[in-house]
Amino acid sequence: MARFPRIKKRSLLAVLGIAILLLVVAGIFFQILPGPGTLPRFFESRASPVTLHPLADAVNSITVPMNRPLIADFLHAPALDYTPLSIRFLDLSRGSPATWDWDFGDGTTGSLQDQVHVYQNPGLYNVTLRITRPDGSARAFTVNDVLGNTSPEPRQVLVDTLRPGMLEKGAYATFVSTDGDSYCTFNGNHIALPNGSVVKIRTNTDGDGMITIRQGNLLKFSVPDATLYVNGSQLVQGPSGDCSIPSAQYFSTNFTYTVVPAKGDVRQVSINGEKILAGVENSRILVMHESDDHDADLTLDTDPAFFEGSAAQFTITPAVIAGFTTHSPHEGDAPLNISFEDQSAGNPTTWDWDFGDGTRSTGQNPVHQYVTSGAYTVTLTVSRGDLTDSVVEKNFVVATPPRLVATFSAYPLEGVVPLVVRFTDNSTGSPWMWNWNFWDVATGTPLSSSQQNPVVTFTEPGTYDVWLAVNNIYGSSDLMRPQYITITDPYRYPDTQLQVQTGKQGYIEKDSCIQFIVRDTPATISINGGYRELPKGSLIRIEALSNQKGDIYIDKGQLLKFSLPDASLYIDGDLVTAGRIDSIYVPYMSDFRTALSYYLQPASSWTTVMENGYQVLGDWDNAWIRFSNIGMNAGDNLRLTVSDNSTLIDGADNQTVHDWIVQ
């Protein structure tokens, strides 16, 4: 009788445990295989490219549930071999959905994962896909205007510039690869795209990029940050590069491309072959590209901005870009006046200037003065609506300490005593202090003033040097003009005794004058309708303001009459009043000086002229005669009486001119 070996209880239990484990593994293995006669679906290859061991999957599913996020997404494109109203919908959802509910926007629905739907009428339809998972999670995704047969026809656009461009976040290309040699480059590596895989490449940020499509072959999708989806699963993320897609179906591209608003050269912008823009400008150029045309070529680059392809929308919008210049130099001596000119683009409506010295302005073209020296940074901020831009020019204005240079002018530069001269300071460098000195060359007697533009009355004949010194916080400067002012004595001593009697008419000439010092009172004058006392010791000057008739009478040094219809009165060098002199009385005067000039007009009349007791003229004549410096004779007497048909002079003079002959 054969005997079996004795099996220990512990060994038997171990064998039973192994058998149970093998049964579990076998059950899981047969559960995940398709049943007899079952073929894989067309898009079953969209499973994750990373496959774990079945046992590991089973263990993980039991111990740690790992459900990916549920995301609804789909691709639509014209169906192959169908009517123009047929659309192929390909599910791109992620997170292992179990059911698919389609609403095609025309009152019909579907429940397959991938659908081909035939619309009965042209129009715009909003399609929604709702997906659910066994755990109850649900998501929905809607695409508007799916059929889109009433949308504007795409335009062929060429944008060729030297300005920067930008590819906006969310740009994508989707397709179904139908060539086993297809690939895309990510992170420097070629990523194979198996035949039949559904592919989506999408940008994750705004930025640079290059996209090239030639005859249905995606040759380049180069951006700094993109994501590659294959069969609904994210496969890789990072910088993308060259691609090769020799053959594909359901090809679709969608992106927004912007030429950044910065002043630069636009070689040309054309739409359907017609040039619409060229030259240096700074508009924002926006291209919205959306195409399902598998064979449409496309070239896009952002550095510099270049686009050639179809555009669903195209706009050129002036951007708000701050900029300014100045009409005047922005470097110079302080105080420095700067005239700013706004050169901002985009038709701004508000301006905010910061001049860098603590002051601001909201004017479009302000004028600003920099008072103190220094380097100033100017900032201009402009806006229009919600658009705004700023430009900062560092050390744009340089105000240097002013160079102080003394200079001046004066008028008149010569004349007779008393001469009133107006001096004008023309110094540069903004002086704050002035020191004027006027020296008589002969005597060295100085006059001075601290005014900026003094008015000086010179009462003594002579030649005067003029010196000006100016000062400010930065320094000083001075200028000497030698023999700048010349003052002559209008008065000459009447040394010839004179008697004149004639029937000719004559007049006291303009600028004739007398001057004296009042030595006794009461001394009075009635002028311009007013009565005025002449103070004792005062210097009196009476001047004829025009050619006029008059009446003068001095008896033994007493001034009893000096009647003129148009004269001015000066007291101690100051103009007191002007007008008609009706009467005057000065009981005693000294320092009498005269510049009286009398002119006899040419007329046929008997004329007698006696000089120093001798008759120098006694005849009928038509000559003109001028008597200069008429004054008192040796007895301190003077009589000058003028009427309509006679002239009487009894006094003295310094010079008589008769028919151009000096007597």
Summary of the structure (lengths in Angstrom):
residues: 663
radius of gyration: 56.1
end to end distance: 194.0
largest distance: 204.4
contacts: 1986
relative contact order: 0.07
helix: 6%
strand: 56%
